[in-house]
Amino acid sequence: MSMTRKISFARFLLRYKKTMKPLSSNDIESELSYAYLHAIASKAGASCNNVTRHQDNRGIDATLTAWIELQNEATAEVDLKIQLKSTTKVPSAQGEYWSYSLQGIARYNDLRAKEVATPRILVVLFLPQESTEWLSCTTEQLVLKRAAYWVSLCGAPPSNNDTAQTVYLPKSQLLTPDALLSIFKRLANKELLTYQLP
Amino acid sequence: MTDSHVKSVSPKALQDFVKSLGWKPVDDASTDKVCVFANPHIEKRQLRIPLNDTLADYDEAVNLALAKLSEIQNQPLDALRAQIYRATEDMISYRVIESQGDAIPFPFALSIMNGAKDLLLAAAHSVVKPQRYHQRLNRAEPLELLRKTNFRHTQSGSFILNVSVPLSAVEAEVSQTPDLFEESPMVRQTTKLIYNALDRLLHAIETNTVEQTLDEDKEQPWLSANFCNALLLFEGEDDIELQVNWATLKPEPVTPKPLRLKQQYFPKIEAIKKDLTPSAISAAPKLYIGTVERLDGYESENGQREGDIILSLFDLDEETFFKAKASLNIHQYALATKAHNPTKYVMLEGTVREGKQPRIITNISRFELFPKPQSPSNPSSDRT
């Protein structure tokens, strides 16, 4: 093995050692939310790339890519950036919306930016409060509870807060394979997904 | 790719690069933020290249496009990035041709880096204004060129300093993103000057025709004292080989051959540098405009004052300010006293000696208030 390869392998081992530790409850939440997203995306025929896991359960960034057939029979390759969060808190309903406290104003500003090359959405997975209910597995099925909703914060107003901003996810925007495909189709047709306040 | 590396690749350069690989823009799919490219030989794949480097996610978008390209072309990402640099940047390599050992003295390595920097600055200044000597190397465009110059990886097994400059480093006056396929951008003119000037200089030294060669382009000097001064920083124990690689997106008709700067040439280069610096040239008096900053004269025998003053002068040719000291006679000193006011100016003609400021100005043949005040009763009273 050349010296360069030995050094690369050593670095890999060190990185592997660093990340190999027992998962905390927050880590499990985070990984389950990614598994949820990956399953939905795969069923929709989209690939999941550039996954970054943030520390302290601050979520996951992922980029999905899908291939959409257009009316003129051309195929558009569309990218979508996902900011993925999970929570066991009971979502608070506000009419036709779920309210969610998004931590980190920098993250909020990143999601609401209009002048971006790659559109981005926020996805929040609402997990049951009891961890025993998060996932069940039988010979018949694998069930991952409960549901994820998506929202585009593009064009949202600036925040006056220091640490967190409440955002509103439409109850109608459940993240399903069909919903994800619909998002991709709208983007392929150059539609701008903007934020609607309740 | 770090943010600074990504930002050094302009949107135009990236588009030109993917075009050179056979990708074509899909106008129907493009928006005001991204240009979508498709490749007729690659089904169902598209690249989205951001159109503007002020987009909030410009670096992410570029990295995403490059990651896709790397996967599609089955090429490691690092190799792809290296291709982009070669396509969009002129590179000058300085190779130390070792006579012995596997190390070079650290001070020599530092000297080579400084030489590379000074060579770029001297050449860029000559591109802006060809002259034998640049009093100061502080013009905006050359400094901008230097700021955007990159120091690339050296190659293992030898000591090679790679310095590359994006062709789009200095923007043209009329365009935000100069078209790489228009007339030579300033960067290309600079790297060509470095190569051509060194080539001619080495040939002149080798054929003992330095004086004739320098005389050939008196009106548009291709060689400056500053350029020679930069070359002198390469003086050490080993010869240096200089190799220029033009950005592949803007090739030149002739492939430049490597140039070898031999250590034995340095005494001659030192002599040429001395010949080109103003103190050796019989300096013609020049006209300056400025303000009188300080009066340091003394009372002469007849009770009137004369002596030194400090001026802040504007060099009309160099378009720079500098401090100077002049020694005035009684009449000139009287005018200087009148002009010792922030709102008043003087015009003088004289010879400025090089050196630290305040520079000494001598042979003053003209000293007057500027503009000349109206004085019908005695028109010559304010001029000496």
Interface residues (C-beta under 8 A of the other chain):
Chain A: N49 N50 T63 W67 N72 A74 T75 A76 E77 D79 K81 D110 A113 E115 V116 A117 T118 K190
Chain B: V26 D28 A29 T31 K33 V34 V36 E43 K44 R45 Q46 R48 P50 N52 T54 L55 A56 D57 Y58 E60 A61 L64 A67
